[in-house]
Amino acid sequence: MLKGVSETLYIPLYGRASARKYGNIIEDPMAERIVRESGYDFDKNTRSRFLDIYMAIRAAAIDRLVAGFLERNPGALVVHMGCGLDSRELRVKGASMWVDVDLPEVIRSRAAFYKENDGYCMLSADVRQPGWLDRIIAPPSVSVAVVSEGLSMYLSHEENIALMKGLRQRFGRCEYIFDAYSESAVKWSKLKNPVNKMGAVIKW
């Protein structure tokens, strides 16, 4: 079973799976299936309807941003860092290639539900380590969107800067779509945040 930062993926997963209860925020049948079949004890961590709604809204907002990029750049490459068990590649269409990237233990869990094909692959990598971007093949003429959801806050300031510099060096230009905590949210997270029980630390 996943532990630490990797375990935090179950929080947005449950939010997306629960979204139907709160209106037409997002539809994610794959999330519903994974919640049913994963064997994870979702009741062991404190949940709230507000957190579920927030997770669903965040996913829907990023979906719209990625979809907008692909409308402007049909056939682009999408690199989804820290993909967890997210089914964004099923929800958003228009990429010529979609690469889902996460830690090896997450990709092993992901492989039970997702299968690679000509337009989709999964990459085991720690985005904090150098060299992983060299494993992604992108023709110079192809537009690139890099997406991360629920990732930047687990990296330090220095790691975030190094990652952004690495993206620029590898792709020249790309659109980077991500979410981030405010400074006050980082401080408050030390007092009350479900990730604390999972051994994860909000850094940035």
FENGI-V422152 format. One record per run of one state. SS is the DSSP state (A for helix, B for strand, O for the rest). FROM is the first residue (numbers start at 1). LEN is the number of residues. Records with the same first field share a line. If there is no record, write none. Layout:
SS->FROM-LEN, FROM-LEN
//
This chain:
O->1-3, 18-1, 23-6, 38-4, 45-4, 73-4, 82-6, 92-5, 103-1, 111-6, 118-2, 125-7, 136-8, 149-3, 155-2, 172-3, 179-4, 190-4, 199-6
A->4-14, 19-4, 29-9, 42-3, 49-24, 88-4, 104-7, 132-4, 152-3, 157-15, 183-7, 194-5
B->77-5, 97-6, 117-1, 120-5, 144-5, 175-4
//
